[in-house]
């Protein structure tokens, strides 16, 4: 064969490198060329030239079709300990959806030569798959959609995979909506099959553009007895939204997800939110159905929110004192010479503290607590500072106020840390902490100082409003902790209510029995094949085709209630479980489900109630949750899709398993 007087050299034996599968070696006179079979470009083909330049050409040859660059290149045989391999990857779409790809351990050699490359088998480039992977990456990590328009990103992708056509912003947005639709259907199917009930948490968000948003999350304990939560909707509210609009948004969310019949509790962030919102939800969603415990467990408010609100009252009362302390700390830290004088005052007054003075961030009140705590330790040194502006000097009375309120803040910091740091915040953890706050507020109200007692009275009035709504829910959750049962309620109520404690304890006991009776009736109806959802009593409507429906309820109440009550009594009569730090309440109930079949159903729903949902990042933030700026310009539909899908994919990534959808092979790098 000849090509323009160029003689093709027949290969008498297999060439060493696989790059020769894509080049023909030809000779012209005394020169040897390597001609690319894809673009006919001629490169040096002499044996002294090696193959590195041929590999580089293949990486840039854009006329190859349906080839992945990685499959064109192969390293020469190396010693076994220096081999870098990745498990076979199959991009069959059906397999990717059904099978979980386990991570491969990769050994990394720091001294590895640059010309030694990965060996990837059976890898084919897929534009659509790569487009969806890009969208999934943007969703999972919260990257802005506009990143695909960035020059640096385009250059990086083109060098990494020349065959990939970088898609515009609008196409990525459509891909994100496509992923959202598929993931939403998965969540919907999962919730419809859930045996237990669902709690809805409603959180209010703001944005830099002064728009309001409502985030709705489903909290529940799954069939595997693990606490779960999923964002269902993120809705942008009209600027003139009212309570009627908010209740309508919540009802629409429940209807869209078809979880109205599974609803157990609605938790609102703000304890002062109009009660009419929850009443409207009850009327619309639970119409003609008996509500659990007369609706008392349906309406709960965030414990962390009420504590934050109480703290803001304390901050406002101490506002003038805080301004003086901030000014004093700022003055001390203003120059090296003043800091030197301050250290002299510390030594002269005999202060042994090693803490550094800190200036607070006013919107994060835990930093204000740290500033106060440190300043109080250096009180005597502050008083001895020369040249301090008289306007910044605190009187003895103001120092006493600061010291007392710092003690209040310390309690709230400790309690909110308990709430926000718990990785499995089941409802039973809140009762003892909230009761301790209640007892302390009663004690603070007895202060002989009028300023402190009036402040404590204002804080307690706000707390009492929360307590009236949520005390029964908190107490029932604590009773379902086998380490406490009724004993913890008796212990705290005797301190809170004194002579009327027995009456209050009986109210809790009656509420517990009423709730349990509802579950026992539902359990009987389910055993009889009734399609009623758990927690709903049969309708009182007259049906001519079955005039004995009411008889079923009568029969249960007269002949089965004693057996059902005995299930609860059996649990309460048995000794409490020993307290230990490694106790897992959900695992305990999972193991004891056969012993308490009805009570365990109730425990699963009660313990899954979100009494407070606060992340560590926002636990002490005075301004509430704020939407990040890159999400603000998006349409409400796209914003909701990105936020919800991010939550669903993040949960999958945090808890990988056979049922999770993973579209990339994770690699763990092991360094020798």
N, C-alpha and C positions, 0 to 999 in steps of 0.2 A: 504493500500500500504506500502511495506517495501523496503528500500534501504540499503542493506548490514546491516541487523539487526537494521536499523534505522527506526523508525516509523514516518511517515508523520503525522503531526498534522493537522487535518481538521479544517479549519477556520470557527467557528460558526458564526462569524459576520465579516463585512468588516473592515480590518485593517485600522488604521488611515492614514498611509503614503502610497503614491502610489509606493514607492520603493518595496513594497511587491508584486507588479505585476511582479517583476523580480527575486524574491527569493521564495524558498519553505522553510518553517520552519519545521525542523525535530528534533526528540528527540532521544538521545542515552543515555540510563541509566538516570542519573540525569542531563545530559547536554543537552542544546538546541542549535541547529545550524541553520544558514540561508544559504541555498545552492543556488548559482547563477544559474539560468536556462540557462545562455549563456555559461559559462565555467566550471560549476560544482564545483567551488571553495567554500569551507566551511568557514563561518565566524560566529562569535558569534551571536546567535539569541535570547538571553534571553531578557526579557522585560526591564531589568535594563541597557542593553547595548545601548539602543537608536537606531537611524538609521543613524547617521552621518557617521559612518564607512562604512555602506552599500552604501550611496550616493558616498563616495569617491571611493569605488571599482567600481561602475558603470562608473565613470568618466575615469577610466583607463582600463576598460574591452574592449579589442580590438576585441573580437569575436562577438560582436553584429553587425548586418548587417542592414544598411539603417535606423539607428536611430540617431537622433540628441540628444546630451547630454542634451540640454536645455529642451527638451520635456519629459525627464524622471524624472525631478525633479519638485517638487511643494512645496511651503511653506504652513505651516499650516495656518488656518484662522487667520487673524489679524484684528485689528481695521481698520476701513475704511480709516482713515486719514494716516495710516502707510503703505498703500498698494502701491506697485511699479509694474505697469503694462505696457505692451507694446501692441500696437494695433495688431490685427491679421495680419499675413503676409502670402500672397499667393505667391508661387514661380512659378505659371503658367507662362510659357515663353511668351505666347501671351499677357497675362495681363500686364506683366512687360514692354513690349514694348509699349503698348497703353495707359496704365493708369499711372498717376502721383501719387506717394505715398506721401501723405501729412505728415509733421512731427508731431509727437505726443509729447505733453508736459508731461514731466516726473517730478514728485515731488521727491526730494532727501532729505532724512533725515540723517543728519550727525551722529546721534546716532544709526543708523540702525545696527542691530546685523549681524554678519558675516554669521550666519546660515540661514538668511532669503534671499531667492533667487528670481530671476525673474520668472514670470509666462508667458511663451511664448507658444501660442497655434498653432497647425497645422504647425509646423516647421519641415521640412525634409531636411536632408543634401544632397547636390548635388555637386559632385566633379567638373563637368564641369562648373557649374555656379560659384563656388568658384574660379576656375582657371581664369576665365574671370574677376571676380571681383578683383583678385590680379593684373592682368595685367592692368586693368582700374585704379586701385589705383596708380600703378607705373607711368602710363602715366600722370594722373591728377596732381600728386604732384612732378613730375620730379625726382623720386627716380632712382638710378642706377639699371639696370637689374640684376647686380651681387648680389643684396641684398638677393635674394632667396638662395644664396650659403652661406650666413653668418650663423654661428653656432647659434648666439643669436636669429636670426629670426626663424630658424628651431625649436629651443626649445620652443619659444613662441607659434608658430603655433601648435606644437604637444600637448602642454598642453592646449591650447585653444580648439582645435578640433582634437582629436586623429585620426579621420577617414580621415582627409585631407592628401593626399599624396603630399608632397612638390615637386613641379616640378622643373626641372633643368633650367638653364639660357636659353638654346636654346628653350625650350618649351614656356617659358614666352615670348620670342621674337616672336615666331610664333603666340601666342595669341594676342600680341600687333598688329601685322600685320593684324590679322583677324579683330580686332576692327577697325583699320584704314580703312580697305576696306569698312566696313559697314557704318562708319561715313562719309567717303568720298562720298559714294553714296547719303547719305542724303543731304550733302552740294551741290552736283551736281544737284540734283533734285530741291532744293530750288532756286539755281541760275538760272536754266532754266525757272522757273516759275516767276521770278522776273519781274515786269512790268517796272521798271526804268532801267537806265544804270549803268555800273560798271566802277569804277576807279581802275587802277592797280598801286600799290606802289611797287617800286623796291628798296630794301635795301641791301647794301653790308656788309657782316660780315667777320671777320677774326677769327683765332683760335690760341691757343698756339703753334700749330704745323706749323704755317705760311701757312696754306691753306686758300683759299678764298671761300666764300659761298655767294649765292644770295638768299634772302628771298623775295618772291612775295606775296603780300596781296591784297585782293579785298576789296575795300571800297565802300559802297553804302548806300542809304537810302531806307529802306524796305517799303513794302506796308503799314505798320503801322506808317510810318513817323518817324522811329527811326534810328539814325546813327549806322551802323554796319560795322564790319571789320572781315575778316577771312583770315588766312594764307592758301594759296593755294599750294605753293611749297617751299621747302628749298633744294636748289641744290648745290652740291659741285662742284666747278669749277676746271678745269685743271690748274696746276701751270703756264702754259704759255697761259692762256686765253687772247683773244683779244676782241675788240669791236664786231667783227663779231660773235664770239662765244656767247657773252652776249646777243646780239639781237636774236640769234637763240634760246637760252634758254628761253627768254621771249616769243617768238612766239610759241614755243612748249608748254609752259604753257597755253597760250590762246587757242591753238588748243585742248589740252588734256581736258580742262574744257569746251570747246565749247562756249566761251564767246567773241569771236572775234567780232561778230556782235553787241554785247552789249557794246563794249568799248567806253568810253567817254574821259578818260584822262589817261596818263601814267606819273607817278611822279617818277623821279629819285632823289636819295639822293644828288649826287654831281652836283652842278650847272655847273661845268666845263666839265662834261661828253660830249664826242663827240656827236654832233647833229646827226651824221649819224645813231646812234642806233635807235633813234626815227623815222628817215626817213625810215629806213628799215622796222620797224614795221608797219608804215603807208602803205608802198608799198605792204607788204605781207598780212596784215590782212584786210586793207580797200581798196584793189584793186578794181577798177571799182565802187567804192561807193564814194559819196560826203562826205568830211570830215566836221565836224561841224566847222563853222566859219573859213573855209580854213585851218583847222588844228591848229589854234592859241591856242585853248583851250585843245588841245590834249597833249601838251608838257608842263609840269610844273615841277618845282624843289623845293626842300625842303627849306622853309624859315629858319628853325632853323639851317640847315647845312650852309647856307651862312653866317648867323650871327656868328656861331662858327668859320668859316674860317676867317672872318674879325677879330675876337678876337685874333686868333692865330697870325695874322700880328702884332697886338698891342703888344702881349706878346714877340714876337721876337724882335721888336724894343726896348722894355724896358728890354731886357734880362740882361744886365749888371747891371742896377739899381735894378732889382729884386734879383739878386745874392747878392748884397750888403745888401738889406733889410732883406733877409733870414738870412744872416750871422749875422746881428746885433740882430735880434730877437732870434736867436739860442744862441748868446753870453749872452743876458740878462737872458734867461731861463736856463742857464747852471749851476747856483748855487744860493743858498738862499742869500748869501752875495751880489751878484751882483744885484739880484732882489730888495734887500733892498736899495742899492744905487740908483737904478732906481726909486724906489718910492720916495726917497728923492728929486731927480731931478724933478719928476712930481710935487711935492708940491712947490718946489722953483720956478718953471716956471709958476705956477698958472694954470695948466691944470686941468679941471674939469671932464674929461672923466672917466667913470667907467668901460670901456671895458678892457678885458684881452688881452694881446698880443697873437696872434695865428700864428702858423707856417703852411704854406699852403701845400697842396698836389699838386705838379706841374701838374699832369695829370687831375686835376679837377680845371678848371680856376675860378669857383665861389669862391673856397677857397683862391685863389690868390687875388681875389678882396677883400675878407674880411681881409686878411693880410695887403694889401695896405691901406685900409680904416682906420684900427686901427693904423697902423704905422704913417700915416700922422697926426693923432690927437696927437700923442706923438712926433712929429718932434722936438720940442724944447728940450724935455728931452733927446732924442737921441744925439742931438748935444752937450749936456753938460756932457755926460757920460765920466768918466775918464778911462784911460787904454783901450779905444776902439781902435782896430787895425785901423790904418790910411787907409788901403785898403778898409775898410768897410764904411768909412765916405762918405756921399753924399754931393755934392756941392749944392748950392742954385738952380742952374739951373736944376739939376737932381731931386730935390724935386719938382720943378714946373712941370717937365714932369710927375713925378709920380702922382701928384695931378690931372693934366688934364686927363691923361689916366684912372685914377680911376673913374673920372666922366663919361668917355666913357663906361667903364665896368658896371657901375651902371645902365645905360640905357639898355644895353644888358641883364643884369641879370633880370631886371624887365620884359622885353619883353618876354624872353624865359620862365620865370615863368608863364606868361599869357598863352603861348602856351602849356606848359607841364602840367599845373594844371587844364586845362579846361577838364571837363569830357565829354563834347559833342563838340569837336572842329570842328564845321561846317566852311565852307570856308569863311564866311563873317567876322570872327573875325580878320583876318590877315591884311586887307587893312589899317586900321588906324594905326596899330603898325608899319607896314613896311613904310608907308608914313612918320611917325614921324622919323624913322631912316634916311630916305632920306633927310629930312629937316635938321637934325642935321649934317649929313655928309657935306652938302653944307656949313653949318655954320663953321664946324671945318676946312674946307679947307681954310677959310679966316684968319686963325690964323697968327699973325705976326711972330710967332716963326717958323723958317724954319724946325726944326725937327718935330714939330707937324703938320704943313701944309703938308709936304711931306708924312708923315704917313697917314694923312686923305685922301690925293689924291690917295694913293695906296689902301686904304680901299674902297673909293668911286668907283674906277675903277672896283674892284671886284663886288661891289654891283650893278653897272650899268649893268653888264653882266646879272646878275640875273633879274634885273628890266625889261630889254628889252624882256626877255622871258615870264615873269609872270605878268606884270603890268595889261594887259587886263583881265586876269583871275581873279586877285585880285579885280579889279574895278567892274567887272560884278557881282561877288559874293556880294560885298558891296551894289550895287544898288538893289539887290534882298532882302536886309534887309529893311523892311518897315519903320524902324526908320530913315533911311538915304536916300535911293533912290539916285537920281543924285546929291543931295545937298552935300553929303560928298565928292564926286569926285570933284565937283566945289570948295569946301572949300580947299582941299589939293592941287589940281593942280594949283590953283592960287598962292600958296606959293612955289611950286616946280618949275613951269615953267614960272611964271611971265607974260611977255607980250605975250608969245606963248601959254598961258593956254587954250584959246578958241579953238585953233586948236587941241590940245591934247584931250580936252573934247569931241570934235566932233568925233575924232577917236574912243573913247570909246562908244559914242552913236551909231555910225555906226556899230561897232562890235556887240553891244547888239541887234540892230535891225536885223542884218544879222543872228545871232544865233536864234533869236525868229522866223524869217521867216522860217528857216529850220524846226523848231519844228511845226509850223503851217501847213506847207506843209505835213509833215509826219502825222500829226493828221488828215488831210483831206483824205490822202490815206488810213489810218487805218479805218476811217469811211466808206470808200468805199469797205472795205474788203481786202485791199492789205496785203500781208504777209511780206512786207518790215519791217525790224526792225526799231524801233524808232531812228530818227536821220540820217537815210540814205535816200538819194534821189533816184528816180528811175534810172535804168541804161539807158544809151543813146544808147545801142545796138539796131539794127534794127531787129524786129521780124516780119516775114511775116504774121504770124497768127493774129497779132494785130498791124496794122500800125498807130493806133491812140493813142499809149501810150504817145507820146510826147504832144498830145493834152491835156491830163489830166493836165500836168504841166502848159501848156499855159493857160488853163482855170482857174486854181487856181491863177496864177500870175496876170491875168487880171481882175478877178471878185471876188476873195476871199481875196487878200492880204490886202485890206483896212480894211476888217472886222477883219483879224488876227492882223494887226498892232494896231487897236483900243483897243484890249485886253491889249497890253503893254502900250499904251498911257493912258488908263483908270487907270492903276496902278500908272503910273508916275504922272498923273495930280492930283490924290487925295492927301490930306494932309499926311504928315509923321505921323507914329504912335508914341505916346509919349515914350520917353526913360525911362526905369526903370530896376532895377537890376534883376527882376524876369521874364523878357521877354524870351519866348521860341519860337525861330523863326520857328522851325519845326512844332510846334503845331499851330502857326499862319497860316502857309501855308496849313496845313491839314484842318483847319476850313474854309479857304478861297478858297479851291480848286473849289467849285461850281461857285464862282465868277470869277476866273481866270483859267479856265480849261487847257488852253494851257501853259500859263505862269507858272502854278504850276508844270507841267511836267518838264519844263526847270529848275525851281528852285530846284526841287528834285535832278536833276543830278549835277547841278553846286554846290549846297551847300554840296554835298557829296564828292566833290573833296578834296583829302588829300593834302592841301597846305604845311603841315608840320606834320610829325608824330614823336614825340619825347616823350619818357617816362621820368618821373621825375628822374628815376635812372640814365639815360644816357644823360640827357639834357646838362650837362656841362662837359662831358667826352671828352677829347681831342683826344683819341685814337680810337674812333668808337666802334662799338658793337663787342664783342668777345664771341665766343662760349665757354660754360663751358667745363671743362676738362673731365667730365664723358661722354660727348657725342662724344668726338673726336675719341675714338677707334672704334666706331660703323661703320657699313657699311653705305654708303650714303643712301641706301633705308630705312634701319631701322632708321637712324637719321631723315630723312624726315618724316617718319611715326610718330615717337614719338613727334616731334616738332609740326607738323600739328594737330595731334589728341589732344595733350595737349591744343592747342588753342581752338579747337572746344568744348571739354569737359569743359574747364574753363568757356567759355561763357555760356554754359548750366547751370553750377553751380552758376554763378553770377546772372543769370536771370531765376530762376526756373518757370516753367509754365506747363500747361497740355501737351504741345507738347515736352517737354524736356525728355530726356532719363536718368532716374535715376535708378541705380542698387543697391542702398542701402537706407535704411530707416534712414533719418536724425533725430537725437534726440536733443531736447533742454532741458537742465537740469535746473530745477527751484529749488532753495534752499530756504527753509523756514527759 
